[in-house]
Amino acid sequence: MSAVALAALTSATHAQVVTPSESSPPAQLTGDLVPTHDPVIARDGDTYYVFSTGHGDRLVETKSSKDLLHWTAGPPVFTRMPDWAPKAVPGTGGMWAPDISFVNGRWRLYYSVSTFGSNRSAIGMATNATLDPASPAFRWRDEGLVVQSMPSDDFNAIDPNFVVDAQGRHWLALGSFWTGIKLFELDRNTGKPADPKAKPYSIARRPAPAGGPAPVEAPFIIPHGGFYYLLVSYDYCCKGVNSTYYTVIGRSESITGPYLGKDGSKLMEGGGTIFLRADLQEKQRFRGPGHAGWLHDKDGRDYVVYHAYDREKNGAPTLRIAPVRWGADGWPVADY
């Protein structure tokens, strides 16, 4: 979402700018970086895997790397929609914005099914014993519908993110546009809503201005140091170099909120602290950085993965990964 011009940022949100790191930029990524939209990242054994929005009959793209630097495209998760999906969302043809976690001894992939501009949407789930396509145990198994939204609902069931809280409860954050980001409690065994009739918690929204919508989407929750940190993306993706996507962060002592930026601004009122924004105006290469995912690696290091649009390559949606350091004030800063 929007990180194009500081003037646009200040008018679009109360978000506070974090000063970028003074350290050296991360090493250049190479390999199959395009196309990448809405990435998430995980490590299985000695290999890193990125999952992202599918293209054509490649339903959920995959990439792998041994060093976080050179990336190789792998097989898609699916090549055809599961039978339940077109019945739940007529006209759908793709899987968007996946989320990956290791839960109860299996890898769990949540994914979105929708059509552009509609909140008749659904989130499904697939599981696998391993992320290694060369393993004899490798096989994605679709587990069906998890959450659905209809035109009568005030939310949009896309952009899922799974998280476990300090008490061991399981949750799914999701949402895009409409009334913002929602949080559903899950059954620990099934990975589906613990109470299908329960009203979800609202954890982030942007009150719409008189002229139209104020987009918020792509939640990702990171537990750290006694807080829960919520990443969300503001403004518009998917417009190449004209994309205005940017990413803000807030934190809360409770997973259900309230989430506040570093300056105390409320994510339920369009606030937060800017975490990822476009390159400085004199560079202007990578535009619209957003839809961030997170990796807490086995060595204790943290990384943020996201997509941005490369002006030097006709606005191609490109994989980006940056190390994250935690400041003395307890807030993360991406070295990007």
C-alpha positions, 0 to 999 in steps of 0.5 A: 500500500501507499508509500509513494510520497510523504505527502500522500502518507500523511494525508492517508493515515496518522502513521508515524515514520520509522527511520530506516536502518543506517546499516548496510543493505541486505545482499541482492536476491537472485534467481526466480524472483518474479512474479511474486505477490503476497509472499510468506516464508518458512524453513523446513530442514536446511531449505527456505520456502516462499509461497505466494499468490498463484498465476494461471493454473499454478495455484499458489506459487512456490520458490526455494532457497538454501541461503535466503539469497538465490531462489528457484521456482518450484511446483505449484501447490495445486494445478486445479481448484478443489471442488468446494471452491467454485461452489463457494465463490462462483467465478473464482479461478485462482488462489491468493495470499497464502499463509504457511505454518507448522502445526500439530506435526504437519505443514498447514497452508491457508489460502484465499479464494475470491474474485476482484472487488467482491467480498464473496470470498473464502479461505481454505486450508491444505496440509502436507507432511513436508515442504520438500517436493523430493520427499516421498512423504510430500503430498498436499491434501486439501482440508476444505473451507475454513472461513467464508464471507458473503455480500451480507457480511462486513468483512472480506475473507482473504489474506489469512494469517495463523498465529498461536498466542501465549496461552496456546490458543490458535487464531486466524487473522484475515481481511481486506477493505470493507471494515478491516481486519478480523481475528477468529479463534480456531479449534486447535485440532481442526484449524477451523473456527472454534465456534462458527457462529462467534463474531470475530474480533476487529483489530484494524480498520481505516475509516473511509474518507468522504471520497471513497475507501481507505484500504487496509489488508494483509495482516500478519501477527508476530508474538515477541517480548510479551507483545503481539505486533500486527503488520497490515498494508495500507492503500493500493497494490497491483498497479505496477510502479503506480502502486501505493502500498505501504506497511504499518505496524502496531502492537498490543499486550493482548492478541485481540487488541487494541493495537497501537503504533509507536506514537500511540495511534490506533490501528482501529482508526487508521494509525500505526507506525510505518514499517515498509515504505517505497524507496526514497524519491531519488531512487524510486526503484522498488515501489509499493512494498507490502503484504509482509510475512515474517520468518523467525529463523532457527538461529534467532534472526528475524526476516520480513518477506514482502513484494514490491514493484521494480521500476527497472523491470517494467513494474514487475512484482518482485520478491524482497526479503530484509533482515529485521533488528529489534531496537532498544525501544522494543520495536522492529526495524527492517534493514531494507 
